[in-house]
Amino acid sequence: MAFPCHDFQPLSSGAVLTADHRTDAAGWRVYCETAYKKGGRLIALWGSDERPQGEGYAIHAALMASEGIDCLTLPLEAERPAYPSIDDLFPAALRMQRAAYDLLGIFASGAADHREWLRHGAWPAGFFPLRYDFAGDATFPPQENTYPFVRVAGEGVHEIPVGPVHAGTIEPGHFRFSVIGERVLRLEERFGYTHKGVEKRFERLNLAEGVKLAGRVSGDSTVAYAWAYSMACESLAKITPPPRAIWLRALWLERERVANHLGDLGFLANDAAFAFGLTQFSCLKEDMLRTHHTLFGHRYLMDAIIPGGVRHNLNAQGMARIIAEIGKIEETLPILKEIYEDHAGLQDRFLGAGRVSPETALNLGVTGLAGRASGQVWDLRVQLPPPPYDQLDVHIASSQDGDVAARVAVRFDEAKESLRLIHLILDRMPGGDIWTPLPETSGKAFGLGLMEGWRGEVLVALHSDGEHIQRAHLHDPSWQNWPVLEHAILGNAVPDFPLINKSFNLSYSGHDL
């Protein structure tokens, strides 16, 4: 049995890696049980095909502890790869385990659910797309695939299927409601309808090329993904970007956070029939996106961050434009917050809707904004602050109420705090270079990147063989939070689902690579 080392190693411009080791099946289970008892959380679980290196398969887990990140690797035999399930400890692991089987054929022994998760008949049973000998450009005729939804029986109970195709511009997801009258007794989700082969595509890229794809995993979080990916590259290459590049990354991450919060605050009002809020917040967000395009070449800041630094600098005129812009938002935001709080119709829809208690949030491992709105006072920028956040004294916005109103309030408070941080970042921005080239790497290496995106913790794990990517796993916080939505809707009326769903605003794309 292997046990973690405790020589704390800072990731490149990021959090602290306290353990990175291999173990056997007994050690895997004991380690996860110990982490659970100490209050640790599962960040991500993923598999890899190690056969090209003369081994079998492996299952990996990243666990969050108070002092840092523990990474655990369990080698598996090539013929019948199986490992002990951990979904009884970390419920969020269940869908990750199902995805690991669909993609690699790695079986979680003792799991509560072995139904397919990502395979919708796009490839035949017995084929596993992330195995090294699976051709990424392979095509197959449609396969029959019937998903066994859980049925709820009883007098007056009926089902309402919603999706996977939705009205408007939205990615596919299926929601199966079991209801009595208008009250929801059960919700079951199904995703994976547009599995794009993103992780397979990484196998054809080198480390420098991968950042472009990483930034497109979930477009509204491109800064978080590109920073986490670059952090992973810099970690395995053992370099640190120039200080100015790190501060520019933080500037963009906070602007990404503000823009998304503004957009959500508008759409939440619209879902409660208050179009005025949508109009006002849409204007504020649009101004930010236009500034992004003018100063940094893309409305959503895609391709701004690269391994070793950043592509774009910021001059005095650009700083002046940003200061003027955020001054307008700082002036308008409190006014709109007061309007929201005084609007009886909004509060009637927000208060009590979609409540997730702190106890439920803790048990299910809710992360990010949704977690902070349900009493989980955790933010990487505070507990494990990467530079320059270790110099910014970030204030955590949180609530114990856990309903739509709480998630709205946390958005207002986080947007206000991000505007304060943007001022500090601009005031303290150091001079100097904005990029350091990645050195050539050789041999097998592992790099990890973790960043607090606006939804929550974005993780990127890179397994490389020299300059090329052997395995890339990109983890969106929506993996933790989508299952929570099934609990949040219970006892609520069906018409409240769009509002509750939007209050989480989880990623379909980041959940279905």
N, C-alpha and C positions, 0 to 999 in steps of 0.2 A: 504494500500500500504506500502511495506517495503522499506526502504532506506539503503544504505550501511553504515556499521560502518567504521571508519577511524583510528582504533587502528592498526597501521601497524604491522603485524606479519611476521617475516622472516620464510620462509619454511626451513626445515632442509637442511643446506648447499646449499640454493638456493635463488630464487627470493623472492619477497615480496608479500604476500597475503593481499590486502587492504580491501577486502570485501568478505564475504561468507554468503549469507543470502537467505531466502525464500521470495517469493513475490506472488502476484496474477497476473491474466492475464493482467490487466491494468498496473500494476507496471512493469511487464516484458517488455512490449512494451515501456513504458516511459523510463525505465532505459536504454534499448538498444538505443533508439533515443538519449538520453543524451550522452551516450558513443560515438556514431557516431559523433555527433556535436562537441565533444571535441577532435576528431581525434583518438579515440580508434579503435582497430582492434579486430575482432573475431579470437580467437585462435582455439576453438573447440566447438562443440555442440553435445550433446549425451543424450540418454534417459535411464531410469532405471525402473524396475518393483519393486514397493514398496509394493505390496500386501502381501508378507510374513510378513511384519511388521504391517499389518492391515490397510494399506493405499491404494492408487490407483497406479498411475504411476507418473513419474516426468520427466521433461525436464531440462537439465542443459546447461549452457553456460559459457565458460571462455573467458573473454575479457581482452585485453592488454591495459592498460593506461600508461601514462608517469611515474606515480609513482609506478606502480605495477600491479598485476593481480586481477581482480574482478571476483568472481564466483557467479553465479545467479542460483537459483533453483525455478522452478515453479511446484508445486504439481498439478496433473491432476486426474480427476475422473476415476474410474475403468471401468465404462460402455462405455463411449465414450470419450477417452482421446484425447483432442485437445488443441492447443495453437496458439497464433498469430505468423504468419511467420515473420522472420526478413531478408529474402533474398533481400528485397528492400533496406535495409540499408547495409547489408554485402553480396555481391553476392556469396561469398564462402560458405555461409550457405545453399544454395539451395540443393546441393548434400548431405550435412550432414542431412538435413531435410528429404530428400527422403530415405536415409539409415535408419534413425530413424523409419520411417514408415515400411520399409521392415522388420526390425528386431524386432520391438516392437508394431507396429500398432498404433503409436502415430502420429496424423495427424496435419500438419501445415496449419492452416486456412489462406486463402488468398495467398498461395504460387504461384509462377509463373509456377511451373512445378510439377505435381504429378505422373509422370511416375515412374515405378519401377527402382531401381538403382542396388541393389545387388541381387535381386531374379531373377534367370535365369531358373525358372522351377525346381530347385533342391528341392523345397518343395512346397506343394499346396498353392494356394491363400487362405488367411484367417488363415494361420499358421504363427507364428512369433517366430523365433528361440531364441530370448533373453528373452522371457517370462519364468518365473520360472518353469512353468508346461510343457514346451517343453522339450522332452527327447533329450539330446545331441547326443545319438547314434541312433536316429530314422532314418529309411530309407524309401524312397518313390520311386515309379516308376517315370520315367521321365514325367514332366509336360509340356504341350504345353505352349510356351511363345514366343510371337512375339513382338519385340520391335518396336515402331513407330518412326523411325528416321524422322527428319525433312527433307522434300524434297525441293530442289531448282529447280524451273522451269525456262525455257527460252531457246531461240534458241542457240544451240551449247553447252548447259550445259549437262554434264554427270557425273555419279558417279563412284568413284573408291573405292571399299571396301578393306580394308587391315586388316588382322587378323580375329578372335582373335589368330589363330595359326600363329607363325612367324618362319622364318628360324633361326637356331642356338638355343642357350640356352637362352631363354627369356620367361618371364611369359606372359600369354595371355592378350591381350587388343585389342579392335576393334576400327579402325579409318575409318570413313566414309567421304571421300573427295567429295565435289561437285566442279567440275572444268570446266573451259572453256579453251580449248587448254591445256597448262600445268599450267595455273595460278589458284591458289586455291581461290575459292569464299567463301567456308565454310568448316569447319572441325567439325565433331561431334564425340565425344569419347563415348565408352562404356566399363566399367570395371566390375569386380565382378565375373569373370568366374570361379575362383577357391576358392570361399568362403570356408574357412577352419574351421570355428567354433572356432577360437582362443579365442574370448571374452567369449563364452560359456564354453570353457575348463577352464578358470580361476575360474569359480564357484565351481570347484571340488578341488581347491588348497588352501593351507593356504598361509599366507603372505610370509613366507620364501621360499616356493616352487615356487611362481609365477615369481621370477626374472629370472629363467632359461627359461621360456616361453617368457617373455618380451624381452629377449635378442635375440630371434629368430623371432621377428615380421618382421624385415627387416634386413637381415644379414649384410649388409654393414654399418649399423648404430647401431650395437650391443652395443657399449659403451654408446652412447647417450640414448638408450632405457633402458639399465640396470641401468644407473645412475638416469634417471628420475623415473624409478620404485622404486629404492631404496630410492630416495628422498621422494617419496610419502609414503612409509612404515615408514621412519624415522619421517616424519611429523606427521602421526597419532599416532606413538608411542612416540613422543616427545623426541627423542634422536638425538644427533649429532655424526657422526663418528669421530674417531681420526684424528688429523690434517694430519698425514702422509698418511692415506688412501685417504683423499680428494685430496692431491697433486698427488698421484699416479693416481687417477681417471682423473685428468686434463692432466697428461702426456699421458694417453691412448687416451683421447678424441682428443688431438692435433695430435697424431700419426694416429688415424683413419681419421682425416680430411686430413692430408697430403697424406696418401695412396690413398684415394678416388680421390683427386685432380690429383695426378700423373696418376692414371688409366684413368681418364676422358680426361686429356690432350693428352694422347696417342691415345685413341679411336677417339677423335675429329679430330686429324690429319689423322687418317686412313680413316674416313668417307669423307675426302677431298682428298683421293688418295695419302697421304703422309705417306707411311708405315714406313719410317725412324723414325718418331715421335713415332709411336706405339711401335716400337722395343726399343727405348731408355727409354721411360717412363715405359714400362712393366718391364724392368730390374730393374729400381729403385724401383718400387712397390714390385716386387718379393723379393728383398733384405729385405725390411721392413717386409713383411709377414713372412719370414723365421726367422727374429729376434724375432717377436712376438711369434712364435712357440717355439723357443729355450728358451726364457726368461720367457714366461708367459703361455705356454702350449697350445696355439691355434693361428692359423694364423690370425684369425679375432678377437681375444681377447674375445671370448665368455666365459661366466661364470667367468670372472675376477672380476667383481663388484658384490657384494652381499649386501643386507640390513645390515647396521651397519658398512660397511667398504669394504675391498677387500680380495680376496683369495691369491694373490701373492705379495711378497715383491720384492725388487730390491737391489742387492748387488753392491759393487764397480766394480766388473768385468762387470756386466750388464750395469752399467752406462757408463763405458769406451766403451763398444761395441756400445751403442746408440750414444755416442758423435762422434765416428769414422764414423758411418753410416750417420748421418745427416751432418757431415762435407763433405762427398762425394756428398750428394744431394745439399748442399749449393754451392758447386763448380760447379756442372753440370747444375743446374737450370737456372742461368743467360745465360749460353751459349745456352741452348735449347730455351729460351725465345727470344734471339736475332735471332736465326735461324727461328723461327716461324714468327717473325715480318718482317724479310727480305725476306721471301718466297712469291713471287708474287702470286703463285697459291693458297696458303693457304689464304692469305689476300683477294684475289678475292672472295673466297667462304665465308669467315667469315664476312667481312665488309657489313653491311646493312641487313644481313640475319636474319630473325626471330626477328625483332625489336619490343620491348615492351617499349613504351614511359613511362617516369616517371608518367605522368597523368594516363595512363591506369593501371600501376602497383599500384598506390595509390588507384584507384577506385576498383580494383579487390582484393586488400589485398595481393599482392604478398609478399612472405616472404623469408628469408634465402639468400643464394647466388644469386638466380635469382632476388630477390628484390634489393639487393645491387648493382647489375649490371644495374638496372633501376632506380637509384636515391633514393631508399628507404634505408637510412643510419641508419639501426637498427640492433643491434647485442646484444643478451642478455648478452654476456660476457662484454659488455661495459655499456649499459644503466642500466641493473639490474644484476650486476656481482655477481655470486655465489662465495664463497671462492673456490679456492685461486685466482680467477680472479680479485677480488677487490684489489689484491696486484701486479698485472702484467701489468696494463696499456696497454690493448689490443688496437691495431691500426686497425681501420675498413678500409677494401679495398672496394672501390665503384667506380661506373661510372654512367654517365648520358646517355650513348649511348644506352644501352638496347638491343644490337644485339649479335650475336654469338661471335663476336670479343670482346665485352665487358665482356661476361661471361667467355671467355678464359682468358682475362687479369685479372679478379678478381680471378680466380683460381690460376694463377701464383702468384699474390700478397698475397693471403691468405696462400698459401703453404709457401712462404717466411716468413710471419709473424708467422706461426705456428712453423717453425723451430727456430725462435728467442725465442718463448715462451718455447719451449722444453729446450733450454739452461737455461733459467731463472728458470724453474721448477726444473731441475736437480741441479742447483747451490743452490737453496733455500730449497730443500727438507728437512723437519724436520725429526727427528728420532721418535722413539716410536712405540706404537702398531699400528696394521693395521685393527683391528676389535673390535667392541663393540656389544655384543649380544642384540638382540631385546627383550625387556621385554614383558611379557604376557600382552595382551590387552583384554578388555572386553567391551561389549556394542557396540552400533552403532557408527561408526567413519568414517571420511572422510579425505583422504590425497591426496595431489596434488604434482606432480613433473613436472618441466619444465626445459629443457636443450637445449642449442643451439648446435644441431648436425650439421654435415657438410652440410646437405641440408637446414636446418632451424630449427625452434622450434619443439621439440619433447615433447609432453605432455602425462602424465600418471595420470589418476584420479582413485583412489581406494575408493570404498565404502565397508567397512568391518563390519562384525558382530562378534566381538571378534577376534579370530585368523584366521577366514576364510574369503575369499573374497566373497562378495555379488555381486559386479559389478566392473569390471575393464574396463576402456575405455582407449585405447592407440591411440593417434592421431599423424599421420605423416604429415609433412608440405606439402607433395604431394597433400593432399586434397585441399589446397589453390592454388597450382601451376599447377595442371593438367588442370583446365579450362583456364588458361592463355595461354597454348600452342595452344588452338583453335584460339586465337587472334594473336599469334606470327606468325602463318603460313599464315595468310591472305595476298594475293597479291604475295606470293612467289611461286616459281615453285615446282611442286610435288617432283622432285628429291632432293630438298633441305630439305625435311621433316626429313629424318634420321639424318642429321647434326643438324638441329634445335632441334629435339627431344633430341639428345644426349647432346646438350649444356645445357639443363635443367637436364637431367638424373634423372627423377623422379621415385619413387618407385611404382611398381605394388603391391608387397606383402603388404607393409604398408598401402595400400589403400583398401585392400580386406582381412579383418580378418575373 
